[in-house]
Amino acid sequence: MSPRRVTLADVAKIAGVSPTTASLVLSGRGRELRISQDVEQRVLKAAAELQYRPNIVSVGLRTGTTRTIGFISDTVATTRLAGDMIKGALEAARERGFMLFIGETEGDAELERLLLQAMHDRQVDGIILASMYTRTIKVPKGMATAPAVLLNALPKQPSPLPSVIPDEIEAGRVAARALLDAGHREGIHLIGAGPGRRNVPAGGSVAAVERLIGIREVLAEAGVKPAGGHVCPDWQPEYGLAVTRELLKKERPKALICFNDRVALGAYQALDDFGLEVPADVSVVSFDDHPIASWMRPQLTTVALPHYELGRKAVDVLFTEIGRDREDDGGEGEVHRVPMPIRPRESVASPAA
C-alpha cells in the first residue's frame, strides 16, 4: 500500500498554525503579509521534516498554469543524433521548474493530432513541435490554442508561430571559408547538391538549399567558382560513393564540400579506390558532426548541427511566447537561427602542388 501523501494540513498541524498561514509562508508571501519570522521558520521546518511537496494540480487550478511543456516530434526521441534536442529542452525546462511531456508521431498526421489534443487536455503551458530534419511543414490546427514554437521546422504558409532552426546559410559560409583559408581556389567540387541553387535533391530540403546559398556566396566573394556540383538523390554513403567515383573518372578534384557526413564517408571510399589520400591529395569538409565524422580516418572537418542548443533555444523562445500578449497574432512569427560551429579536424590542408 502506497504511503499517504503529506498535505498542507499536516504541515500546519506540526507547525501549530492554520493551513492558510502555512500556505502563505510556503508560497513566499509570509514577509509581505507580516507573518512573524518565528512562525515562518516553524512552517518551513515542518515542511522540510515531512518532505512536503505542493499538489501540482491544486497549484495549477489556483495559478492557471501546470508548469508543463508538451514536446511533440516526428522521430527526434528515437534518433541518437537528434536526441540532444530533447536533452537541451529538458534541461532548460527543468531550470525553470517545468516538466516536459514527450510524444512521438513517426510522421503520422492523425497521431500528431491526437498527441496535440492530449497535450491540451493536460493543460500544458506551451507546446514545442519538433522535426528530426530541418523542413517546411503545414502547421496543425491544434497548435493555435496555446503558446507554441516550431523546432527545426518552418511553416509552409504564413504563421504567427516562431521557429527555431540551425543557421544553415552561415554553415555553408563557414564550410567554404575553411577551404579558402587553407588556400584552395580551384578544383572545388560540391558533393550532394549544386552547383546551381536549384540543383538539390528531390523535395528541396531546407538544409540543401541554405547550405548551397552560403557556399556560393562566400566563394563568389572570393572570386572562386565551384568546379562542379553533383546532386545525390539521398544523402547516404552509397550515393556519395557513386557520384564521387563518376567525378574521379573524369578529373581529379582539389577539394570536396560534402553536404553531410554520410555523403563524405562515401566520398572517402571513392577517393581511396582511386589511390587518393585525404587531405594530402584532396581536402574534404562536410556538415552535421555525426559520430562517424570522428571515426573516419583521417578525422573529418565538419560543421556541427547544434542539437542541444536548438532544444534549449526552443524552450527560451516558448517562455517568451507564454509571457507575451497573444491578442495580436496577425503577423509572421520570428525565425531564430542557432549558430552551427565548425569542428576542425584532419581532412583539410593546403592544396597539393
N, C-alpha and C positions, 0 to 999 in steps of 0.2 A: 504494500500500500504506500502511495506517494506521501511524503510529509506535507502537512498543511502549509500553505503559503503564508508568510508573515504579512500582516496587514498594517495599515496606518494606525488602526485602533490598538494593536499590540504595542506599537512604539509609544503611543500616547499614554497607555496604561503604565508601562515601565518607567516613563519619564515623569509621570504624575501630572500630566497636563491634558487638556481637551484635544480631541482629534483635529479640531480647527487650528489650534495653536501649533500642533505638530506639523500639520500640512503647510502652514505659513513659513515655519522655520525651514522645512525641507525644500520648499520652493524658492528659498533665498530671499524672502520678504520679511524676515524677522526684524532686522535693524530698521527697515523702512517703517514698520508698524510699531516700533519702540518696544519690542519684546525684549525682556532683560537678557543680559549675556548669560546669566546663570541658567535660565530656562532654555536658552538656545543650546548651551553646552550639554544639558541633560538630554534634550531631544536627539542631538547628533550622536551622543554616546550610546543611547538606547538603540538608535538605528544601526549603528556600527556593530553593536553586540549581537543584535538579532539578524544581521545581514539583510536588512530590509531593502527591497527593490520596489520602486513605484510600479503600479499597474499601468502598462503602456496603453491599454485600451481606454482606461479611465482618463489618463492624461490626454490621449487623442481626442476624446469627446469634449474635454474641457478646453483644450487649446486649438482644436481644429486641425491638428497635424498628427501624423502617425510615426514620424521620424523614420520613414522607409522610402526607398527608391526602387522602382522597377527597372531591371536591365534585361531587355529582350534582344536577342541576336539571332542570326541565321545559323552559323556554326562556330562562333567565337569560343564558346565554352568548351567545346570538344577538340579544339585545334591547339596544338602545343605552341606554335609560333605566335598566334594572336592572343593566347591566354593571358599574356601580361596586360592586355587592355582591361580585363576583369580585375586583375590584381591591383592595377593603378586606381580603378574606380572604387574597389573595396576599401583600400587604404584611405583614399580621400574622403569617402563617406564615413568611415569609422572615426576619423579625426574630428568629425562634426557630430558624432554620436548618432549616426544614422546606420540603418541596416539595408543591405542590398538583397532584393528578391531577384533571382536569375531564372530566365526562361529561354528555351531554345526552340526555334521554329523549323530548322533544317530546310528553310526555303518554302515551307508550306503556308500559303496565304491564309487558309482557314485556321490553321493552328496559331498563326500570328494574331488573327482576330480574337480567338478565344483567350490567348495569353494577355492581350491588351485588356480585354474585358475582366479577366481575373485580377489583373493589377488594379484596375479601377474599383472592383468590388472590395478589394482590400484597402482602398482609400490611400494608395501610395501618394506621397507628396510631389512626385515627379517621375518621369519616365525617360530612360535613355534607349533609343532604338539603334542597335549597332549592326555593322556589316563586317564580315571577315575581310573582304577586299573592298577598296575604295570604289564606289559605284554610284550611279544615279538611281534613285528609287521613287516609286509612287508612294507618297505619304499616306498611310492608312487613315481612314476617317476617325478611328478611335483615338488618334493622337491629339485631337483638338480639345479634349475635355480636361486636360491637366498640363502643367508646365512640362515641356519636353525638349529633348535635344537629339539631333541625328549625329551618330558617331561613325566615322569612316564612310559617310554617305552624304550625297547631295540630293535635294529634291528635283524631280523631273519637271515639275510645274512650280511656279512662284509659290512660296510658302513663308509664313512668319516664323517658322521654326529655325533656330540657329543650327549650324553644322560645325562639327569638329573633324578636320581631316589632316592628314600629313601634308607638308608643303612639298608636293611632288615637283612643282616648277623649279623651286630653288634646289631641290635634289638633283635635277637634271643639270643645272648650272654647276653645282659642286662637282659632279662626276666629270663634266667636260673640263673644268679648271684643273682637276687632278692630272689629266693628261697634258694640258697646256703647260702647267707648272713644271712638268717633267721634261718639257722641250719638244713635245710632239706637235707637228704642224701639218703633216701629210700622212696618208695611208691609214686614216682613222675610219673604221667601219662600225656601223651600228648593227647589233645582232638582237633581233626580236621585233624591231619596228623601224620605220624610216625608209629613206631619208626625208620624204615629204611629210607634212603634218597629217595627211590623210592615210599614210601608209602604216596602219595599225591593225592588230588582229581583229577579226570579226567581232562586232559588239562594241568596239571602240572604248576600251576601258579607260577610266579617268587617269590611272597611273600611266598608261602608254601615251596618251595624248599630252599630258602635262610634263612628263619626263622629256618627251621629244621637244616640246616648246623650250624648256630650259636649256637643253643641249644645243639646239640650233641657235638660240640667242647668244650664248657665250662664244660658240665657235665663230659665228658671224662677226661679233665684236672684235675678235682676234684676226679677222680676215682669213679664216680657215673654213674650207668647205668639206663636209664628210665625203670620203672616197666612195662610200656606198652604204646602202641600208638594206637589211634583209629581214623581212617580216616572218615571224614564226606563228603558225596558226594557234599554238598554245605555248605558254612559257614553261615548257618542260625540257629536261635534259636531252631527250631524243631529237627534239626539233632544233635545239641549239647545236647538237652534233651534226645534224643533216645540213643545215644552212651554212655552217662554218666549213664543212667538207666541200660543199659546192663552191664557196668562195675560194678556198685554197687550191682548187683545181685550176682556177683562172689567174690568181695573183697571190702575192704574199703581203698581207697587211702589216702595218707597223703597230697598230693598237686596235683594241676592240672595246666598245662600250656595250656591254650586255644588259638587257633590260630587267633581268633578275638573276639571282644566284644559281637557280636551277638551269637556266639557259647557259650561264657561264660554265657550269660543270660540263655540259655537253661540248661547249667550245674548247675547253681544256683537253677533252678526249680527242677532238679532231686535230688540234694542234700537235698533240703527242703522236697521233697516227702519221702525221706528215713530218715528224722529226724536228718540230719547232719547240723551243723552250720558252716558258713564261718566267720572268719578264725579259730574259736576255734577247730573245728574238721578237716577241710580241708582248706588249703590255695589255693588261686586262683590268677593267674597272666595272663594277656592277652595282646592283641595288638590293635592298631588303635586309641584309645581315642575317640571313638564315643560318642555322647552326652549321650547315655544310660549308659556309664560307671560311670558317676557321679549321675545318677538317681537311680541306683541299691542300695540295702541295704544289707550288708554294701557296701560302695562305692568301685569300682573295681580298683585295681592297674593295670595299663596298659601302654604299650609303644606306644607313640603317633606317628601317621603319621604327618609329618611336612608340611602340605599342603601349608601354607602361604610361608614358607621358600623355598619350591620347586619352587613356582611361581617366587619369587624374583631371585633365583639362575638361573632359565632358562633365564631370561632377561639378567643377568650378563654374562652368557656364550654366549648368542646370540650376545651381543655387542662385545665380543672378536672375534667372527666369522665375524662380519661385518667389523671389523678393520684389519683383517689379510689378507695376500696374499693367494688367493684361487687358484692359478695356480697349486699347487701341492696338489691334494686331493686324492692321491692314497692310503694313509694309513687308518687305522681304527680310528674312532672318539673316543675321550676320554669319559670315563664314570665317571660322577661326582656324588658321593654318599652324600646325605644330612643326617646328624645325626637325629636319632629318640630318643627323650628324654623320660625317664620313668616318669610317673605320680604316685608317691607313694600315696596310699590311705589306705583303711582299710581291704583289703582282704588277706593280707599276715601276718602270725605270726609264731612264733616258733612252731615246730611240737608238737602235743598233746602227752602226755606221754602214 
